[in-house]
Amino acid sequence: MKLVGDDLACVRGGREVFSGLGFAVDAGELLVLRGPNGAGKSSLLRLVAGLVPVSAGRLRLDGAAEDVPVGEYAHYVGHLDALKPALTVAENLGFWAGMLGRRKADTGTALAEVGLAALADFPAGILSAGQRRRLALARLIACERPLWLLDEPTTAIDAQARARLFDLIRAHLAGGGLALVATHDALPFETRVLEMGGPAPNPARNDAGAETGADTGGDAT
Ligand SMILES: Nc1ncnc2c1ncn2[C@@H]1O[C@H](COP(=O)(O)OP(=O)(O)OP(=O)(O)O)[C@@H](O)[C@H]1O
């Protein structure tokens, strides 16, 4: 598979976040998204996941079925861990696994791998920030998806969980998976980098029609 973004633009809240953005990610490759706060890294991940519309340009996943949205091939782990606090840890993962399909590990195994086996029957609402993130990352283990979209995946997790995450990413890439990762951290393996520009200037007034965001496009290096 190959993910290609061609001349992409993204508009949110009437403001242009980026435009003219081009990149390509081959099977087995990880593209790191870098740039200052507000550059549009999260927006790009959400756009690829299908959670934010493509305002201009084209996004395609070569090797995928044409009538299936790119997001259907992706694991998206965003800033919010998307957990239901009243459900148990195991139920949360079970819910996600049911949504995502293509199971590759049962819930118990995935929870054990992220160090949450002992908390499986506790409500997710009691989890610490790092434990919530571990639970979100357990989705990567439970279900098979070729494209991983990870937004600051190392946030809140300790050294042990980081090492486990890096192992997971390595295995994913070695198996021909693709990954886009927004992070301010250094990753311990070879990656390509997409530098994204600075934030668009704040609009002078709340008239969306008058907003002219800077071209914050970039190219993968
Ligand atoms: N839901 C939203 N509605 C309108 N504008 C938004 C929304 N979310 C983000 N934006 C705007 O999009 C721009 C890019 O935000 P984004 O979160 O993609 O940046 P980022 O590069 O991921 O930043 P950070 O490093 O702080 O996480 C910002 O100017 C932000 O205000």
The ligand as a Tripos MOL2 file, in Angstrom:
@<TRIPOS>MOLECULE
LIG
   31    33     1     0     0
SMALL
NO_CHARGES

@<TRIPOS>ATOM
      1 N1        -12.2510   22.0530   15.8720 N.pl3     1 LIG1
      2 C1        -11.6250   23.0940   15.3250 C.ar      1 LIG1
      3 N2        -12.3110   24.0950   14.7560 N.ar      1 LIG1
      4 C2        -11.6960   25.1460   14.2070 C.ar      1 LIG1
      5 N3        -10.3610   25.2720   14.1440 N.ar      1 LIG1
      6 C3         -9.6230   24.3000   14.6750 C.ar      1 LIG1
      7 C4        -10.2040   23.1550   15.2900 C.ar      1 LIG1
      8 N4         -9.2070   22.3630   15.7320 N.ar      1 LIG1
      9 C5         -8.0690   22.9760   15.4100 C.ar      1 LIG1
     10 N5         -8.3140   24.1290   14.7860 N.ar      1 LIG1
     11 C6         -7.3210   25.0830   14.2870 C.3       1 LIG1
     12 O1         -6.5190   24.4310   13.3330 O.3       1 LIG1
     13 C7         -5.1710   24.8900   13.4400 C.3       1 LIG1
     14 C8         -4.2650   23.6680   13.5200 C.3       1 LIG1
     15 O2         -4.5320   22.9680   14.7280 O.3       1 LIG1
     16 P1         -3.9120   21.5380   14.9570 P.3       1 LIG1
     17 O3         -4.4810   21.0220   16.2330 O.co2     1 LIG1
     18 O4         -4.0930   20.7310   13.7420 O.co2     1 LIG1
     19 O5         -2.3660   21.8900   15.1210 O.3       1 LIG1
     20 P2         -1.1560   21.0080   15.6440 P.3       1 LIG1
     21 O6         -0.0200   21.2290   14.6880 O.co2     1 LIG1
     22 O7         -1.5930   19.6120   15.8520 O.co2     1 LIG1
     23 O8         -0.8390   21.7080   17.0230 O.3       1 LIG1
     24 P3         -0.2180   21.1570   18.4040 P.3       1 LIG1
     25 O9          1.2590   20.9580   18.1970 O.co2     1 LIG1
     26 O10        -0.5110   22.2720   19.3490 O.co2     1 LIG1
     27 O11        -0.9610   19.8980   18.7730 O.co2     1 LIG1
     28 C9         -5.1020   25.8030   14.6490 C.3       1 LIG1
     29 O12        -5.0410   27.1370   14.2000 O.3       1 LIG1
     30 C10        -6.3850   25.5370   15.3920 C.3       1 LIG1
     31 O13        -6.8860   26.6970   16.0050 O.3       1 LIG1
@<TRIPOS>BOND
     1     1     2 1
     2     2     3 ar
     3     2     7 ar
     4     3     4 ar
     5     4     5 ar
     6     5     6 ar
     7     6     7 ar
     8     6    10 ar
     9     7     8 ar
    10     8     9 ar
    11     9    10 ar
    12    10    11 1
    13    11    12 1
    14    11    30 1
    15    12    13 1
    16    13    14 1
    17    13    28 1
    18    14    15 1
    19    15    16 1
    20    16    17 2
    21    16    18 1
    22    16    19 1
    23    19    20 1
    24    20    21 2
    25    20    22 1
    26    20    23 1
    27    23    24 1
    28    24    25 2
    29    24    26 1
    30    24    27 1
    31    28    29 1
    32    28    30 1
    33    30    31 1
@<TRIPOS>SUBSTRUCTURE
     1 LIG1         1 GROUP 0 **** ****
